[in-house]
Amino acid sequence: MRTHVFLDVGSGQELVLPTYVQTGYAWRHGMGMETVALTKLGDIAVPTVRTLCAEPLRVLLPAHNYPFCVPGANLNPWTYVEALERRCDARAIQRYIITGTPVNAMVYIKEISYSEEDGTGDLAVTISLQEAKIPLAEPVAGDGVGPSPALASRDNSGSSDLTGGTYIVVQGDTMWAIARRYYGDGSLCWRLATYNQIPNANVIRPGQAVRIPPADQLPTQAAVVKPASVRAVEDVVAQGTPEAVQRLLDI
């Protein structure tokens, strides 16, 4: 029951792709390596900066209402193609989100290719993504400036059972990962966001302060307002029979 979501960072608009994940998904995390030749020691590997991931996303934009369509999906596939092309042309940074997973990364839409393969009007679309890495200024050693608040917070809050304090968001953080780190349960991210008056748990920024209360002080589930992408998945699970939900999961 996972969906692909593109959340435009500038406008805050969500684009929920119309079909559930059918062919799986892939994501990468890594770092660059340099090989250095040293006298007597020979070649050694030296890690460099973190590498940027670039993964193609393959989806079906349907012209018909299939069982694997997200409820409320627009059955005009060109609507989604045009929306994706506008975001690509605008060079707009997107939050690429796979619901139900910790995948929540800033990306550019690098290229969109599509084809109609069987005469049904459905479009098979490949979306090439490139991770967006925003350069951050760091204090120069010896300039009298201490570590940034984000780094200081990470150093001081490393214990997974430390609550009652404040965490400062750093590049690459997600609310899901923060909730999993402090409470052992990433799904509490929605209640943690509500506690911090963050409108959308999928949108947090470096330098943002997140208060970490004890779990019993988080708002109740009934007080949480989730984005459309998450509600769509939960509505199907809530309304469908176990057999119907399992059929969707097996597609």
C-alpha positions in Angstrom: 0.0 0.0 0.0 2.8 2.4 -0.8 2.4 5.5 -2.9 4.8 7.8 -4.7 4.5 11.4 -3.7 6.2 14.6 -5.0 5.9 17.5 -2.6 7.0 20.8 -4.1 9.2 22.4 -1.5 8.5 26.0 -2.7 4.7 25.8 -2.9 4.0 23.0 -0.5 1.7 21.3 -3.1 1.6 17.5 -3.1 1.4 15.5 -6.3 0.3 11.9 -5.4 0.9 9.6 -8.3 -2.3 7.7 -9.2 -1.2 4.0 -8.8 0.3 2.1 -5.9 3.9 1.0 -6.1 3.8 -2.1 -8.4 7.4 -2.7 -9.5 9.0 -2.0 -6.2 11.3 0.9 -5.5 15.1 1.5 -5.1 17.1 4.1 -3.3 20.9 4.4 -2.6 23.0 6.0 0.1 26.8 6.1 -0.1 30.0 8.1 -0.2 32.8 8.7 -2.7 36.1 6.9 -2.4 39.6 8.0 -3.5 42.5 5.6 -4.0 45.8 7.0 -2.7 49.2 5.3 -3.3 51.5 5.5 -0.3 55.2 4.4 -0.1 55.6 1.1 1.7 51.8 0.8 2.4 50.7 0.6 -1.2 47.2 1.7 -2.3 44.7 2.7 0.4 41.1 3.8 0.1 40.1 7.3 1.5 36.4 8.2 1.9 35.4 11.6 0.5 32.0 13.4 0.4 28.6 11.7 0.3 27.5 10.8 -3.2 24.2 11.9 -4.7 21.8 9.2 -5.7 20.1 9.2 -9.1 17.4 6.5 -9.4 14.8 6.1 -12.2 11.2 5.7 -11.0 8.8 3.7 -13.2 5.1 4.2 -12.8 1.9 3.6 -14.7 -0.4 6.6 -15.3 -3.8 4.9 -15.9 -6.6 5.9 -18.2 -8.9 3.3 -16.5 -9.9 2.6 -12.9 -7.8 -0.4 -12.0 -7.8 -2.2 -8.6 -4.3 -0.8 -8.0 -5.3 2.9 -8.5 -5.1 5.2 -5.5 -8.6 6.3 -4.5 -9.5 9.6 -6.1 -6.9 9.2 -8.9 -7.3 11.4 -12.0 -7.8 9.0 -14.9 -6.4 11.5 -17.4 -2.7 10.5 -17.4 -1.7 13.7 -19.2 -2.7 15.7 -16.1 0.2 14.0 -14.3 2.6 14.3 -17.2 2.0 18.1 -17.4 2.3 18.5 -13.7 5.7 16.7 -13.7 6.9 18.6 -16.7 6.1 21.9 -15.1 8.1 21.0 -12.0 10.9 19.8 -14.1 11.0 23.0 -16.2 10.9 25.1 -13.1 13.9 23.3 -11.7 11.9 23.1 -8.5 13.2 21.0 -5.6 10.8 18.2 -4.7 10.4 16.1 -1.6 10.2 12.6 -3.1 8.3 10.5 -0.6 7.4 6.8 -0.5 4.6 6.4 2.0 5.1 3.9 4.8 8.9 4.1 4.5 11.6 6.5 5.7 12.3 7.5 2.1 11.8 11.3 2.1 14.5 13.0 0.0 15.0 16.3 -1.8 15.3 15.7 -5.5 15.2 17.3 -8.9 13.0 15.8 -11.6 15.8 15.4 -14.2 13.9 13.8 -17.1 10.5 12.3 -17.9 9.9 9.8 -20.6 6.6 8.0 -21.4 5.0 5.7 -23.9 1.6 4.1 -24.6 2.4 0.5 -25.1 -0.9 -1.4 -25.6 -3.4 1.0 -27.0 -5.4 1.3 -23.7 -4.5 5.0 -23.2 -2.4 4.1 -20.1 1.0 5.7 -20.1 4.2 3.9 -18.9 6.4 6.6 -17.4 10.0 6.7 -16.3 11.0 9.6 -14.1 14.7 10.2 -13.7 15.6 11.7 -10.3 18.7 13.5 -9.1 19.2 14.2 -5.4 19.2 17.9 -4.6 22.1 18.8 -2.3 22.0 22.3 -0.9 25.4 23.7 0.1 25.6 24.8 3.7 28.2 27.2 5.1 30.3 25.8 7.9 32.4 27.8 10.4 36.1 28.0 9.5 38.4 26.4 12.1 40.0 29.0 14.3 37.5 31.8 13.6 36.2 31.8 17.2 32.9 30.4 16.2 31.7 27.2 17.9 29.9 24.3 16.3 26.6 25.0 14.6 23.4 24.5 16.7 22.5 21.5 14.5 25.8 19.7 15.1 25.7 20.6 18.8 22.2 19.2 19.1 23.2 16.0 17.4 26.2 15.5 19.7 24.1 16.2 22.8 21.1 14.1 21.9 22.6 10.9 20.7 20.8 8.6 23.1 17.7 7.0 21.7 15.9 7.1 25.0 16.5 10.9 25.7 13.2 12.8 25.6 12.0 16.0 27.1 14.6 18.1 25.2 14.9 19.8 21.8 16.4 18.4 18.6 17.7 20.6 15.8 17.1 19.2 12.4 20.1 18.7 10.2 20.4 18.0 6.4 19.0 14.6 5.5 16.7 14.3 8.6 13.1 13.1 8.3 10.4 13.3 11.0 9.9 9.6 10.6 13.6 9.0 11.4 13.5 11.4 14.4 10.5 9.6 15.9 12.0 6.2 15.4 15.3 7.4 17.0 13.6 8.8 20.1 10.5 6.6 20.5 11.5 3.5 18.6 8.4 3.9 16.4 8.6 6.0 13.2 4.8 6.1 12.8 4.7 8.5 15.8 6.1 11.2 13.4 2.6 12.5 12.8 1.8 13.0 16.4 5.3 14.5 17.0 4.7 17.0 14.1 1.3 17.9 15.6 2.9 18.5 19.0 5.4 20.9 17.3 2.6 22.6 15.2 4.3 21.4 12.0 1.6 21.2 9.4 3.1 18.4 7.4 5.5 15.8 8.9 7.0 15.3 5.5 8.3 18.9 5.4 11.0 19.8 7.8 14.1 22.0 7.2 17.7 22.1 8.6 17.9 24.4 11.6 14.3 23.7 12.6 13.8 23.0 16.3 11.7 19.9 17.2 10.7 19.5 20.8 10.8 15.9 22.0 8.3 15.2 24.8 7.8 11.9 26.6 5.6 9.6 24.4 2.6 9.9 26.8 2.5 13.7 26.2 2.1 13.4 22.4 -1.3 14.4 21.0 -3.7 11.6 20.5 -4.1 10.1 17.0 -7.5 11.8 16.7 -5.8 15.2 16.9 -3.5 14.5 14.0 -4.2 15.9 10.5 -2.2 13.9 7.9 -1.5 14.9 4.3 -3.6 13.6 1.4 -1.1 11.0 0.4 -1.2 9.3 3.8 -4.9 9.5 4.1 -5.5 7.9 0.8 -3.6 4.8 1.8 -5.2 4.6 5.3 -8.7 5.0 3.9 -8.2 1.9 1.7 -6.9 -0.2 4.6 -9.7 1.0 6.9 -12.5 0.4 4.3 -11.4 -2.7 2.6 -11.7 -6.3 3.8 -8.5 -8.1 4.7 -8.8 -10.1 1.5 -9.2 -7.0 -0.7 -6.3 -5.3 1.0 -4.1 -8.4 0.5 -5.0 -8.5 -3.2 -3.8 -4.9 -3.6 -0.6 -5.8 -1.7 -0.1 -8.8 -4.0 -0.4 -6.8 -7.3 
